[in-house]
Amino acid sequence: MKLAFLGSGAAFSLERYNGAVVVEDRLLLDAGAPLLPHMHRLGIDPGGIEAVLLTHLHGDHILGLPTFVLYRAFFPSAAPLPILGPPGTEEVLERLFTLSWGEAWAQHRQQAQLEYRVTEENGWVAGVPYEAVKLDHGSMDCRGYRLRLDGRLLAYAGDTTASAPLEKLVSGADVAITEATAPGGAESHTSWEEAKALAERHPGTRFLFNHVFEGEVPCGVHDLEVMDA
């Protein structure tokens, strides 16, 4: 399983870009980082992204999208681009894209062939089966994803507290990408200590920690990192 981390920082991180992960060069999980230059540096074709899966609609998870969808408009792919997210995703992103590109967005949207979908409890996207788990992140509607790729299970959480839904998300996963925001506790987020305890409760899962405010988290990842997990 090939994972490329375009960003692994919290919203206000001073050391890392905001979160975005590319799976197998074709699935984009969240979109906070400057997507285009980072994909270029890692040899990832932006036109090869077959689906975007958003955990929630906070700025540090979606603000990389305006330039990315404009690229898709100027260099269109043969197939539409599904964008999955919680209810309200289309309305929020359309406001963001209109603010970014003004009256020209109506034409660009047709060229980019965006296809908005509300995340289902169980579904398929780009030929990949997924399960969605509703996570606890304050008042924000946040979903985690369980993706089955070539016989392996990848669990991906956006922002969440260490809670029963997070345990459900990572249970039985081969690889889990979850947050470890800061030491000593983080409101509406998972702390370093909670992330460590989570990994210890699931010894058969390889954990990769992101959404880091600062410092080096054991088993964490860095921006612009490609790994086989």
C-alpha positions as CSV (number, residue, x, y, z in Angstrom):
1,M,0.0,0.0,0.0
2,K,1.6,3.2,-1.2
3,L,0.9,6.3,0.9
4,A,2.1,9.8,0.1
5,F,1.8,12.5,2.8
6,L,1.4,15.9,1.3
7,G,0.8,17.4,4.8
8,S,0.6,16.2,8.3
9,G,0.1,19.3,10.5
10,A,-2.6,20.7,12.6
11,A,-4.5,23.8,11.5
12,F,-2.0,26.1,13.2
13,S,1.1,24.0,13.0
14,L,4.3,26.0,12.6
15,E,6.3,23.1,11.3
16,R,4.1,21.1,8.9
17,Y,1.6,21.6,6.1
18,N,-2.1,20.8,6.7
19,G,-3.3,17.3,6.2
20,A,-3.6,15.5,2.8
21,V,-2.7,12.0,2.0
22,V,-2.6,10.3,-1.5
23,V,-3.2,6.5,-1.5
24,E,-1.9,4.4,-4.4
25,D,-1.5,7.6,-6.5
26,R,-5.2,7.8,-7.1
27,L,-7.2,8.5,-3.9
28,L,-6.9,11.8,-2.1
29,L,-7.8,11.8,1.6
30,D,-8.5,15.4,2.8
31,A,-7.0,18.4,1.0
32,G,-5.4,20.9,3.3
33,A,-1.9,21.1,1.9
34,P,-0.8,23.0,-1.2
35,L,-1.7,19.9,-3.4
36,L,-0.3,20.7,-6.8
37,P,3.4,21.5,-5.9
38,H,3.6,18.7,-3.4
39,M,2.1,16.2,-5.9
40,H,4.6,17.4,-8.5
41,R,7.6,17.0,-6.1
42,L,6.5,13.4,-5.3
43,G,5.8,12.5,-8.9
44,I,2.1,12.2,-8.5
45,D,-0.1,13.1,-11.4
46,P,-3.0,15.4,-10.3
47,G,-5.0,14.2,-13.2
48,G,-4.6,10.6,-11.9
49,I,-6.6,11.3,-8.8
50,E,-9.8,9.3,-9.2
51,A,-11.7,10.4,-6.0
52,V,-11.4,12.9,-3.1
53,L,-12.6,11.7,0.3
54,L,-13.1,14.5,2.9
55,T,-13.5,13.8,6.6
56,H,-15.0,17.2,7.4
57,L,-15.2,20.7,6.2
58,H,-12.8,22.7,8.4
59,G,-10.4,24.9,6.4
60,D,-7.3,22.9,7.1
61,H,-8.9,19.9,5.4
62,I,-10.3,21.6,2.3
63,L,-8.3,24.8,1.4
64,G,-6.0,23.0,-1.0
65,L,-8.9,22.2,-3.3
66,P,-9.5,25.5,-5.2
67,T,-6.2,25.3,-7.2
68,F,-6.5,21.5,-7.5
69,V,-10.0,21.7,-9.1
70,L,-8.8,24.5,-11.4
71,Y,-6.0,22.3,-12.6
72,R,-8.5,19.6,-13.3
73,A,-10.6,22.1,-15.3
74,F,-7.6,23.1,-17.5
75,F,-6.3,19.6,-17.8
76,P,-9.5,17.5,-17.7
77,S,-9.5,13.8,-17.2
78,A,-11.7,11.3,-19.1
79,A,-13.8,10.5,-16.1
80,P,-15.7,12.7,-13.6
81,L,-14.0,13.4,-10.2
82,P,-16.1,12.2,-7.3
83,I,-15.8,14.3,-4.1
84,L,-17.2,12.5,-1.0
85,G,-17.9,14.2,2.3
86,P,-20.5,14.7,5.0
87,P,-23.9,16.4,4.3
88,G,-23.3,20.0,3.2
89,T,-20.1,19.3,1.3
90,E,-21.4,20.5,-2.1
91,E,-22.8,23.8,-0.7
92,V,-19.6,24.6,1.3
93,L,-17.2,23.8,-1.6
94,E,-19.3,25.6,-4.2
95,R,-19.1,28.7,-2.1
96,L,-15.4,28.2,-1.7
97,F,-14.8,27.7,-5.4
98,T,-17.0,30.6,-6.4
99,L,-15.2,32.9,-3.9
100,S,-11.9,31.7,-5.4
101,W,-12.6,31.9,-9.1
102,G,-15.6,34.3,-9.4
103,E,-18.0,34.1,-12.3
104,A,-15.6,31.9,-14.2
105,W,-16.3,29.0,-11.8
106,A,-19.5,28.0,-13.5
107,Q,-17.5,27.1,-16.7
108,H,-14.6,25.6,-14.7
109,R,-16.9,23.3,-12.8
110,Q,-18.2,21.8,-16.0
111,Q,-14.6,21.3,-17.3
112,A,-13.5,19.8,-14.0
113,Q,-16.4,17.3,-14.1
114,L,-16.9,17.4,-10.3
115,E,-19.4,14.8,-8.9
116,Y,-20.4,15.5,-5.3
117,R,-21.5,12.6,-3.2
118,V,-22.6,12.4,0.5
119,T,-20.6,9.8,2.3
120,E,-22.6,6.6,2.8
121,E,-22.2,4.2,5.7
122,N,-21.1,1.6,3.2
123,G,-20.2,2.4,-0.4
124,W,-17.8,2.2,-3.4
125,V,-15.7,4.9,-4.9
126,A,-13.2,4.6,-7.8
127,G,-13.6,0.8,-7.5
128,V,-12.7,0.8,-3.8
129,P,-15.2,-0.4,-1.2
130,Y,-15.4,1.8,1.9
131,E,-17.1,2.0,5.3
132,A,-17.6,5.4,7.0
133,V,-17.7,5.9,10.7
134,K,-19.0,9.1,12.3
135,L,-16.4,10.5,14.6
136,D,-16.5,12.9,17.5
137,H,-15.1,16.3,16.7
138,G,-16.9,18.9,18.7
139,S,-20.0,20.2,16.8
140,M,-18.5,19.4,13.3
141,D,-19.8,16.5,11.3
142,C,-16.7,14.3,10.8
143,R,-16.4,10.9,9.1
144,G,-13.5,8.4,9.2
145,Y,-13.0,5.9,6.4
146,R,-12.2,2.2,6.2
147,L,-10.9,1.5,2.7
148,R,-10.2,-2.0,1.4
149,L,-7.3,-2.1,-1.1
150,D,-5.9,-5.3,-2.5
151,G,-6.9,-7.4,0.5
152,R,-5.7,-4.9,3.1
153,L,-7.7,-2.5,5.3
154,L,-6.7,1.2,5.6
155,A,-8.4,3.2,8.4
156,Y,-8.2,7.0,8.0
157,A,-9.4,9.5,10.6
158,G,-9.6,13.2,10.2
159,D,-10.0,15.1,13.5
160,T,-11.5,13.3,16.4
161,T,-11.4,12.7,20.1
162,A,-10.2,9.4,21.5
163,S,-13.6,7.7,21.7
164,A,-15.5,4.6,21.0
165,P,-16.1,5.5,17.3
166,L,-12.3,5.8,16.8
167,E,-11.8,2.4,18.3
168,K,-14.4,1.1,15.8
169,L,-12.7,2.8,12.9
170,V,-9.2,1.3,13.6
171,S,-10.4,-2.2,14.7
172,G,-8.9,-4.9,12.5
173,A,-7.1,-2.4,10.2
174,D,-3.7,-3.3,8.7
175,V,-2.8,0.4,8.6
176,A,-4.4,3.3,10.5
177,I,-3.7,7.0,9.9
178,T,-5.0,8.9,12.9
179,E,-4.2,12.2,14.7
180,A,-1.9,13.0,17.5
181,T,-2.3,16.7,17.9
182,A,-0.3,17.7,21.0
183,P,1.0,16.4,24.3
184,G,-1.1,16.7,27.4
185,G,-4.6,17.0,25.9
186,A,-6.2,18.7,23.0
187,E,-9.9,19.8,23.0
188,S,-11.9,17.9,20.3
189,H,-8.7,16.1,19.2
190,T,-6.5,13.1,20.2
191,S,-3.5,13.8,22.3
192,W,-0.1,12.1,22.0
193,E,-0.8,10.1,25.1
194,E,-4.2,9.0,23.8
195,A,-2.7,8.1,20.4
196,K,0.0,6.0,22.0
197,A,-2.6,4.2,24.1
198,L,-4.8,3.6,21.1
199,A,-1.9,1.9,19.2
200,E,-1.2,-0.2,22.2
201,R,-4.8,-1.5,22.3
202,H,-4.5,-2.5,18.6
203,P,-1.1,-4.2,18.4
204,G,-1.8,-5.8,15.0
205,T,-2.3,-2.4,13.3
206,R,0.5,-0.2,12.0
207,F,-0.3,3.3,13.2
208,L,0.9,6.5,11.4
209,F,0.1,9.7,13.2
210,N,-0.7,13.1,11.6
211,H,-2.4,16.4,12.5
212,V,0.6,17.3,14.6
213,F,1.0,20.7,16.1
214,E,4.7,20.6,16.7
215,G,7.5,18.1,17.6
216,E,8.2,14.6,16.6
217,V,5.6,11.9,17.4
218,P,6.8,8.3,17.7
219,C,5.7,6.4,14.5
220,G,4.6,9.8,13.1
221,V,5.1,11.0,9.6
222,H,6.5,14.1,7.9
223,D,5.2,16.2,5.1
224,L,6.2,15.2,1.6
225,E,6.9,11.6,2.6
226,V,6.1,8.5,0.5
227,M,6.0,5.1,2.2
228,D,4.9,1.6,1.6
229,A,2.7,0.5,4.5
